[in-house]
Amino acid sequence: MSPHPSRIIDIEDAIEFRRDKRREAMEAKNRKRSVSDGKRGSFFTRRRAIHVVVIAIVIIIGGVSGVNVLNLQSQADAAKDRLQATVAEKARLEKELAMADNPSYIEDQARDKLRMIMKGETLYVFSTQQEDNSQ
């Protein structure tokens, strides 16, 4: 016995009925897809915003680090210049110290810096105004 013995099925009605069902299913699927697309779009927008914020933070940190590196480089250059000046001053002072035991150097220093003279010598002192005119 068949499940629906008294029911007569019209083929055209059945085909139309199946088309309507498929059409409703497709419309429901499209409605569902459009709702999820809106959610998906906001998700991607949030994700994109997070990426932009992270990239901005990385750029800011890189910029600050770059400024710090340049500042440290200029400080290192200044320290190298001071070191060279100090090394030159040390060499000059060591040379002067080595000559400190030389009697002629001591005599020259006494004459130039202390204005000392030997017995029998005469010291002539000129005023600064006359020295300026002679130069």
The 8 nearest C-alpha neighbors of each residue, nearest first, counted from 0:
[[1, 2, 4, 3, 5, 6, 7, 8],
 [2, 0, 4, 3, 5, 6, 7, 8],
 [1, 3, 4, 0, 5, 6, 7, 8],
 [4, 2, 6, 1, 5, 7, 0, 8],
 [3, 5, 1, 6, 2, 0, 7, 8],
 [6, 4, 3, 7, 2, 1, 8, 0],
 [5, 7, 3, 4, 8, 2, 9, 1],
 [6, 8, 5, 9, 4, 3, 10, 13],
 [9, 7, 10, 6, 13, 12, 11, 5],
 [8, 10, 12, 11, 13, 7, 14, 6],
 [11, 9, 13, 12, 14, 8, 15, 7],
 [10, 12, 14, 13, 9, 15, 16, 8],
 [13, 11, 15, 9, 14, 10, 16, 8],
 [12, 14, 16, 10, 11, 15, 17, 9],
 [13, 15, 11, 17, 16, 12, 10, 18],
 [16, 14, 18, 12, 13, 17, 11, 19],
 [15, 17, 13, 19, 14, 18, 12, 20],
 [16, 18, 20, 14, 19, 15, 21, 13],
 [19, 17, 15, 21, 20, 16, 22, 14],
 [18, 20, 22, 16, 17, 21, 23, 15],
 [21, 19, 17, 23, 18, 22, 24, 16],
 [20, 22, 24, 18, 23, 19, 25, 17],
 [21, 23, 19, 25, 24, 20, 18, 26],
 [24, 22, 26, 20, 25, 21, 27, 19],
 [23, 25, 21, 27, 22, 26, 28, 20],
 [24, 26, 28, 22, 27, 23, 29, 21],
 [27, 25, 29, 23, 28, 24, 30, 22],
 [28, 26, 30, 24, 25, 29, 23, 31],
 [27, 29, 25, 31, 26, 30, 32, 24],
 [28, 30, 32, 26, 31, 27, 25, 33],
 [31, 29, 27, 33, 32, 28, 26, 34],
 [30, 32, 28, 34, 29, 33, 27, 35],
 [31, 33, 29, 35, 30, 34, 36, 28],
 [32, 34, 36, 30, 35, 31, 29, 37],
 [35, 33, 31, 37, 36, 32, 30, 38],
 [34, 36, 38, 32, 37, 33, 39, 31],
 [37, 35, 39, 33, 38, 34, 40, 32],
 [38, 36, 40, 35, 34, 39, 41, 33],
 [39, 37, 35, 41, 36, 40, 42, 34],
 [38, 40, 36, 42, 37, 41, 35, 43],
 [41, 39, 37, 43, 42, 38, 36, 44],
 [40, 42, 44, 38, 43, 39, 45, 37],
 [43, 41, 39, 45, 40, 44, 46, 38],
 [42, 44, 46, 40, 45, 41, 47, 39],
 [43, 45, 41, 47, 42, 46, 48, 40],
 [46, 44, 48, 42, 47, 43, 41, 49],
 [45, 47, 43, 49, 44, 48, 42, 50],
 [46, 48, 44, 50, 45, 49, 43, 51],
 [49, 47, 45, 51, 50, 46, 44, 52],
 [50, 48, 52, 46, 47, 51, 53, 45],
 [51, 49, 47, 53, 48, 52, 54, 46],
 [50, 52, 48, 54, 49, 53, 55, 47],
 [53, 51, 55, 49, 50, 54, 56, 48],
 [54, 52, 56, 50, 55, 51, 49, 57],
 [53, 55, 57, 51, 56, 52, 50, 58],
 [54, 56, 52, 58, 53, 57, 51, 59],
 [55, 57, 59, 53, 58, 54, 60, 52],
 [58, 56, 54, 60, 55, 59, 61, 53],
 [57, 59, 61, 55, 56, 60, 62, 54],
 [60, 58, 62, 56, 61, 57, 55, 63],
 [59, 61, 57, 63, 62, 58, 64, 56],
 [62, 60, 58, 64, 59, 63, 65, 57],
 [63, 61, 65, 59, 64, 60, 58, 66],
 [62, 64, 66, 60, 65, 61, 59, 67],
 [63, 65, 67, 61, 62, 66, 60, 68],
 [64, 66, 62, 68, 67, 63, 61, 69],
 [65, 67, 63, 69, 64, 68, 70, 62],
 [68, 66, 64, 70, 65, 69, 71, 63],
 [69, 67, 65, 71, 70, 66, 72, 64],
 [68, 70, 72, 66, 67, 71, 65, 73],
 [71, 69, 67, 73, 72, 68, 66, 74],
 [70, 72, 74, 68, 73, 69, 75, 67],
 [73, 71, 69, 75, 74, 70, 68, 76],
 [72, 74, 76, 70, 75, 71, 77, 69],
 [75, 73, 71, 77, 72, 76, 78, 70],
 [74, 76, 78, 72, 73, 77, 71, 79],
 [77, 75, 73, 79, 78, 74, 72, 80],
 [76, 78, 74, 80, 75, 79, 73, 81],
 [77, 79, 75, 81, 76, 80, 82, 74],
 [80, 78, 82, 76, 77, 81, 75, 83],
 [79, 81, 77, 83, 82, 78, 84, 76],
 [82, 80, 78, 84, 79, 83, 85, 77],
 [81, 83, 79, 85, 80, 84, 86, 78],
 [84, 82, 86, 80, 85, 81, 87, 79],
 [85, 83, 81, 87, 82, 86, 88, 80],
 [84, 86, 82, 88, 83, 87, 81, 89],
 [85, 87, 89, 83, 88, 84, 82, 90],
 [88, 86, 90, 84, 89, 85, 83, 91],
 [89, 87, 85, 91, 86, 90, 92, 84],
 [90, 88, 86, 92, 87, 91, 93, 85],
 [91, 89, 93, 87, 88, 92, 94, 86],
 [90, 92, 88, 94, 89, 93, 95, 87],
 [91, 93, 95, 89, 94, 90, 96, 88],
 [94, 92, 96, 90, 95, 91, 89, 97],
 [95, 93, 97, 91, 92, 96, 90, 98],
 [94, 96, 92, 98, 93, 97, 99, 91],
 [97, 95, 93, 99, 98, 94, 92, 100],
 [96, 98, 94, 95, 99, 93, 100, 101],
 [97, 99, 95, 101, 96, 100, 94, 104],
 [100, 98, 96, 101, 97, 95, 105, 104],
 [99, 101, 98, 102, 97, 105, 104, 96],
 [100, 102, 98, 104, 99, 103, 105, 97],
 [103, 101, 105, 104, 106, 100, 99, 98],
 [102, 104, 106, 105, 101, 107, 108, 100],
 [105, 103, 107, 106, 101, 102, 108, 98],
 [106, 104, 102, 108, 103, 107, 109, 101],
 [105, 107, 103, 109, 104, 108, 102, 110],
 [108, 106, 104, 110, 109, 105, 111, 103],
 [109, 107, 111, 105, 110, 106, 112, 104],
 [108, 110, 113, 106, 107, 115, 112, 111],
 [109, 111, 114, 115, 107, 108, 113, 112],
 [112, 110, 108, 114, 109, 113, 107, 115],
 [111, 113, 108, 109, 114, 110, 115, 107],
 [112, 114, 109, 115, 110, 111, 108, 116],
 [115, 113, 110, 111, 112, 109, 116, 122],
 [114, 116, 110, 113, 109, 117, 111, 112],
 [117, 115, 120, 110, 114, 118, 122, 121],
 [116, 118, 120, 119, 115, 121, 110, 106],
 [119, 117, 120, 116, 121, 115, 122, 110],
 [118, 120, 117, 121, 116, 122, 115, 123],
 [121, 119, 118, 117, 116, 122, 115, 123],
 [122, 120, 123, 119, 116, 117, 118, 124],
 [123, 121, 124, 120, 116, 114, 115, 117],
 [122, 124, 121, 125, 120, 126, 114, 116],
 [125, 123, 122, 126, 127, 114, 121, 130],
 [126, 124, 127, 129, 123, 130, 128, 122],
 [125, 127, 128, 129, 130, 124, 131, 123],
 [128, 126, 130, 129, 131, 125, 132, 124],
 [129, 127, 131, 126, 130, 132, 125, 133],
 [128, 130, 132, 131, 127, 126, 133, 125],
 [131, 129, 127, 133, 132, 128, 134, 126],
 [132, 130, 128, 129, 134, 133, 127, 126],
 [133, 131, 129, 130, 134, 128, 127, 126],
 [132, 134, 130, 131, 129, 128, 127, 125],
 [133, 131, 132, 130, 129, 128, 127, 125]]
